[in-house]
Amino acid sequence: MSPADTTESPSPRLRGEGRGEGGSKRLRRTQTISGAQDRRPLTPLLLAAPAVTMVLVLFVYPLGFSLVSAFTNPDGQLGFDNFAKSFALYGRDILFTIVIVTVSTALIAVLAAAIGGYLVLGEHPRAVAALKWLYRWPLFVPFIVAAQCMRGFLAKNGMLNNTLDMLGIVDAGSLAGLLDWRGIIATFVWKETPFVALLVSGAMAALDRSGIEAARNLGAGGLRILCGIIVPQVAGVFTVGLVLAFVTMLSVLSVPIMISGGSPTMITVDMTFRVNSYSDYGTANALGFISYLIAAGAGWAYIRRNIAGTRAP
């Protein structure tokens, strides 16, 4: 008999105990993994809970409260009395607000495209570096400071008219100030153009330059390259920047109240007047709801443009 034959094999009982211990370990490991998987879906919810709570408390609740107040008549019944009063008293201001913000957005689009295009297509390195350094300055200036600066610059005896008078171009006594709708537009454009230009120039710088160089080799000018090649490729980023600028200008109070305190004015001034002078929160909230609708129109245009871009082949 060989030594291999004389070696005793494990008894069935020992083999059973080994399988039992291994099975229990695998069972515990499976239970641990399943427990971790059960707890894992709660982790994203816990991480998002603070942000969701802030949005609910600071945005959703005030929005809902203002909407209910806007549709509540002075007698406590639901109705449209506040909206009727808003359009009767401030219909001209609502139209004025839409025109001011729309014109400002259009001018911002032109200037931002020009700045971004020159930063990408400019052939003079020093001029490009100087523009890159200068155009961002208004980005960090608060609206109230921008309005105060424009008051000193655009007033009848302000820096602009005095400079033109010193240069002998015009007589300062014959000039009027620009502290009206023109001053509001100038302030908005000066303040918001750097933000949109920063987004657009970054998107333009990331484009493949092979198409640009090919167009240059074929004799295309800078304006044609900008409008026909560059801007269509960054239209999505362009639209985002313009929508954000539109909504921001729609909500500003300091600029219209400091630049043009007369009539017509923007609806943010009317909302402040109704609350401070008459404690008329219903009419103020109705004007706020109208501003929501105007902002929603800009958002709808952005969403529609994105959907059209997605469906395009």
SEDREN-543706 format. One line per 8 residues: their letters; for each residue x, z, y of C-alpha. Coordinates in Angstrom, 3 decimals. Layout:
<atoms>
a) X,Z,Y | ...
</atoms>
This chain:
<atoms>
mspadtte) 0.000,0.000,0.000 | 1.382,-1.022,3.364 | 1.742,1.340,6.329 | -0.927,-0.650,8.132 | -3.343,0.114,5.341 | -2.524,3.803,5.423 | -3.242,4.061,9.249 | -6.560,5.713,9.724
spsprlrg) -9.003,3.814,11.929 | -11.128,5.697,14.492 | -14.211,7.128,12.980 | -17.582,5.643,13.940 | -18.388,8.877,15.759 | -15.310,8.577,18.011 | -16.068,4.917,18.674 | -19.604,5.831,19.607
egrgeggs) -18.431,8.564,21.936 | -16.024,6.110,23.636 | -18.787,3.607,24.137 | -21.031,6.355,25.442 | -18.495,7.516,28.024 | -17.791,3.932,29.161 | -21.490,3.187,29.403 | -22.142,6.279,31.496
krlrrtqt) -19.291,5.337,33.860 | -20.676,1.829,34.244 | -24.141,3.260,34.850 | -22.847,5.614,37.559 | -20.896,2.762,39.173 | -23.991,0.549,39.149 | -26.094,3.313,40.696 | -23.455,3.853,43.409
isgaqdrr) -23.364,0.147,44.273 | -27.149,-0.119,44.317 | -27.362,2.960,46.544 | -24.836,1.477,48.958 | -26.797,-1.780,48.979 | -29.992,0.154,49.719 | -28.333,1.865,52.692 | -26.645,-1.293,53.984
pltpllla) -29.771,-2.899,55.561 | -30.214,0.206,57.709 | -26.755,-0.084,59.253 | -27.477,-3.119,61.489 | -30.720,-1.496,62.634 | -28.915,1.703,63.584 | -26.256,-0.263,65.451 | -28.873,-2.256,67.369
apavtmvl) -31.119,0.735,68.092 | -29.407,1.857,71.359 | -29.497,-1.639,72.849 | -33.087,-2.227,71.756 | -34.116,1.142,73.181 | -32.518,0.324,76.528 | -34.316,-3.025,76.652 | -37.654,-1.446,75.765
vlfvyplg) -37.331,1.410,78.253 | -35.733,-0.433,81.167 | -37.316,-3.886,80.834 | -40.278,-4.196,78.480 | -42.097,-1.061,79.653 | -41.696,-1.777,83.413 | -42.668,-5.401,82.808 | -45.802,-4.411,80.924
fslvsaft) -46.713,-1.815,83.542 | -46.288,-4.313,86.392 | -48.392,-6.909,84.577 | -51.219,-4.430,84.031 | -51.025,-3.362,87.672 | -51.060,-6.983,88.838 | -54.313,-7.690,86.989 | -55.990,-4.413,88.004
npdgqlgf) -58.295,-4.667,91.022 | -58.426,-1.915,93.658 | -61.644,-0.624,92.037 | -59.855,-0.179,88.704 | -61.410,-3.192,86.984 | -59.427,-6.063,85.542 | -59.464,-9.173,87.693 | -57.569,-11.518,89.976
dnfaksfa) -58.115,-9.876,93.361 | -54.413,-9.132,93.794 | -53.507,-12.746,93.108 | -56.156,-13.998,95.518 | -54.730,-11.739,98.227 | -51.179,-12.845,97.386 | -51.967,-16.541,97.768 | -54.089,-15.956,100.863
lygrdilf) -51.418,-13.935,102.669 | -48.189,-15.278,101.202 | -48.942,-18.744,99.835 | -46.612,-20.270,102.399 | -43.857,-17.836,101.441 | -44.276,-18.691,97.755 | -43.811,-22.387,98.520 | -40.898,-21.538,100.822
tivivtvs) -39.222,-19.566,98.026 | -39.555,-22.414,95.540 | -38.128,-24.943,98.016 | -35.215,-22.703,99.056 | -34.167,-21.886,95.500 | -34.599,-25.468,94.272 | -32.584,-27.006,97.122 | -29.883,-24.360,96.710
taliavla) -29.675,-25.064,92.981 | -29.313,-28.805,93.604 | -26.497,-28.260,96.107 | -24.795,-25.826,93.726 | -24.943,-28.461,90.981 | -23.261,-31.070,93.189 | -20.526,-28.738,94.423 | -19.852,-27.218,90.993
aaiggylv) -19.523,-30.673,89.433 | -17.185,-31.741,92.235 | -14.997,-28.646,91.862 | -14.857,-28.874,88.082 | -14.204,-32.606,88.208 | -11.315,-32.250,90.629 | -9.776,-29.465,88.563 | -9.827,-31.774,85.536
lgehprav) -9.111,-35.136,87.171 | -7.035,-34.075,90.166 | -3.645,-35.757,90.411 | -2.076,-33.371,92.933 | -0.946,-30.186,91.147 | -0.631,-28.134,94.330 | -4.108,-29.052,95.516 | -5.542,-28.266,92.083
aalkwlyr) -3.766,-24.895,92.011 | -4.959,-24.058,95.531 | -8.558,-24.976,94.701 | -8.413,-23.000,91.457 | -7.223,-19.975,93.413 | -9.691,-20.269,96.308 | -13.037,-21.245,94.811 | -13.472,-18.015,92.827
wplfvpfi) -13.322,-15.627,95.777 | -17.075,-15.493,96.556 | -17.737,-14.673,92.906 | -16.775,-11.030,93.483 | -18.602,-10.579,96.809 | -21.962,-8.728,96.641 | -24.978,-10.499,98.096 | -25.413,-7.935,100.854
vaaqcmrg) -21.797,-8.431,101.961 | -22.217,-12.209,101.805 | -25.335,-11.954,103.979 | -23.523,-9.819,106.547 | -20.608,-12.277,106.643 | -22.989,-15.182,107.159 | -24.734,-13.349,109.998 | -21.448,-13.208,111.866
flakngml) -20.559,-16.781,110.953 | -23.867,-18.592,111.581 | -25.288,-16.665,114.544 | -25.775,-18.337,117.936 | -22.597,-16.683,119.225 | -21.017,-16.577,115.805 | -17.704,-17.817,114.545 | -18.928,-21.334,113.725
nntldmlg) -20.328,-22.144,117.174 | -17.425,-20.482,118.984 | -14.911,-22.460,116.935 | -16.686,-25.737,117.683 | -16.752,-24.812,121.372 | -13.031,-23.960,121.419 | -12.204,-27.306,119.820 | -14.243,-29.078,122.489
ivdagsla) -16.559,-30.676,119.962 | -19.784,-29.187,121.354 | -20.904,-26.770,124.026 | -21.695,-23.386,122.479 | -24.429,-22.780,125.066 | -26.387,-25.765,123.799 | -26.231,-24.722,120.162 | -28.716,-22.617,118.261
glldwrgi) -27.925,-20.264,115.452 | -28.481,-21.065,111.816 | -30.055,-17.741,110.898 | -33.104,-19.336,109.299 | -33.780,-21.262,106.109 | -30.482,-23.110,106.558 | -28.575,-19.844,106.614 | -30.310,-18.655,103.450
iatfvwke) -29.393,-21.861,101.623 | -25.809,-21.726,102.897 | -25.418,-18.133,101.709 | -26.875,-18.842,98.276 | -24.717,-21.927,97.798 | -21.551,-20.152,98.962 | -22.218,-17.199,96.660 | -23.418,-18.914,93.477
tpfvallv) -21.299,-22.081,93.392 | -18.169,-20.278,92.073 | -20.094,-18.882,89.096 | -21.448,-22.259,87.994 | -18.144,-23.981,88.776 | -16.292,-21.451,86.625 | -18.523,-22.187,83.629 | -18.438,-25.937,84.153
sgamaald) -14.696,-26.206,84.770 | -13.982,-24.229,81.605 | -16.196,-26.555,79.576 | -14.619,-29.618,81.186 | -11.102,-28.386,80.466 | -11.974,-28.076,76.762 | -13.023,-31.735,76.444 | -10.982,-34.291,74.548
rsgieaar) -9.044,-36.221,77.187 | -8.674,-39.370,75.099 | -11.953,-40.799,76.397 | -11.028,-39.900,79.980 | -7.630,-41.565,79.701 | -9.178,-44.631,78.073 | -11.631,-44.969,80.958 | -8.778,-44.638,83.437
nlgagglr) -6.816,-47.341,81.655 | -9.840,-49.632,81.934 | -9.942,-49.100,85.689 | -12.776,-46.566,86.008 | -12.652,-44.416,89.126 | -12.800,-40.641,89.227 | -16.447,-40.487,90.318 | -17.537,-42.834,87.553
ilcgiivp) -15.591,-40.870,84.949 | -17.071,-37.619,86.208 | -20.689,-38.813,86.245 | -20.582,-41.073,83.203 | -18.266,-39.281,80.783 | -17.562,-35.673,81.722 | -20.867,-34.335,83.061 | -23.000,-35.589,80.114
qvagvftv) -20.686,-33.798,77.687 | -20.987,-30.452,79.504 | -24.683,-30.792,80.356 | -25.598,-27.808,78.171 | -23.196,-25.429,79.896 | -24.174,-26.931,83.250 | -27.847,-26.210,82.591 | -27.138,-22.622,81.564
glvlafvt) -25.198,-21.945,84.751 | -27.839,-23.525,86.975 | -30.692,-21.615,85.329 | -28.833,-18.320,85.745 | -28.092,-19.148,89.382 | -31.735,-20.123,89.962 | -33.067,-16.856,88.552 | -30.467,-14.807,90.431
mlsvlsvp) -31.314,-16.379,93.787 | -35.013,-15.914,93.094 | -34.530,-12.151,92.783 | -32.266,-11.527,95.803 | -33.674,-9.379,98.624 | -30.731,-8.752,100.945 | -30.028,-12.386,101.873 | -33.488,-13.431,103.164
imisggsp) -34.156,-10.110,104.864 | -30.785,-10.135,106.687 | -30.424,-13.853,107.408 | -34.010,-14.712,108.313 | -36.303,-11.810,109.039 | -39.076,-14.015,110.408 | -41.781,-16.076,108.766 | -41.796,-17.847,106.403
tmitvdmt) -39.578,-15.806,104.146 | -39.010,-15.282,100.448 | -41.429,-13.360,98.267 | -38.925,-10.583,97.549 | -39.261,-9.587,101.212 | -43.057,-9.704,100.917 | -42.985,-7.468,97.851 | -40.846,-4.914,99.676
frvnsysd) -43.152,-5.053,102.705 | -46.309,-4.456,100.640 | -44.782,-1.421,98.937 | -43.063,0.180,101.928 | -45.756,-0.453,104.528 | -49.016,-0.263,102.571 | -48.097,1.196,99.150 | -49.912,-1.847,97.803
ygtanalg) -48.359,-2.021,94.362 | -51.063,-4.325,93.031 | -50.256,-7.159,95.434 | -46.523,-6.528,95.069 | -46.785,-6.747,91.284 | -48.883,-9.905,91.591 | -46.087,-11.465,93.650 | -43.641,-10.257,91.019
fisyliaa) -45.703,-11.938,88.300 | -45.635,-15.165,90.302 | -41.847,-14.900,90.463 | -41.849,-14.423,86.669 | -43.758,-17.684,86.332 | -41.290,-19.495,88.601 | -38.359,-18.156,86.573 | -40.174,-19.068,83.353
gagwayir) -40.434,-22.640,84.643 | -36.657,-22.802,84.940 | -36.289,-21.292,81.474 | -38.776,-23.797,80.052 | -36.781,-26.677,81.531 | -33.630,-25.295,79.907 | -35.291,-24.857,76.488 | -36.848,-28.312,76.659
rniagtra) -33.476,-29.837,77.466 | -31.846,-28.042,74.512 | -34.593,-29.171,72.130 | -34.215,-32.754,73.325 | -30.450,-32.522,72.831 | -30.927,-31.172,69.293 | -33.290,-33.984,68.317 | -31.059,-36.683,69.761
p) -29.128,-38.635,67.074
</atoms>
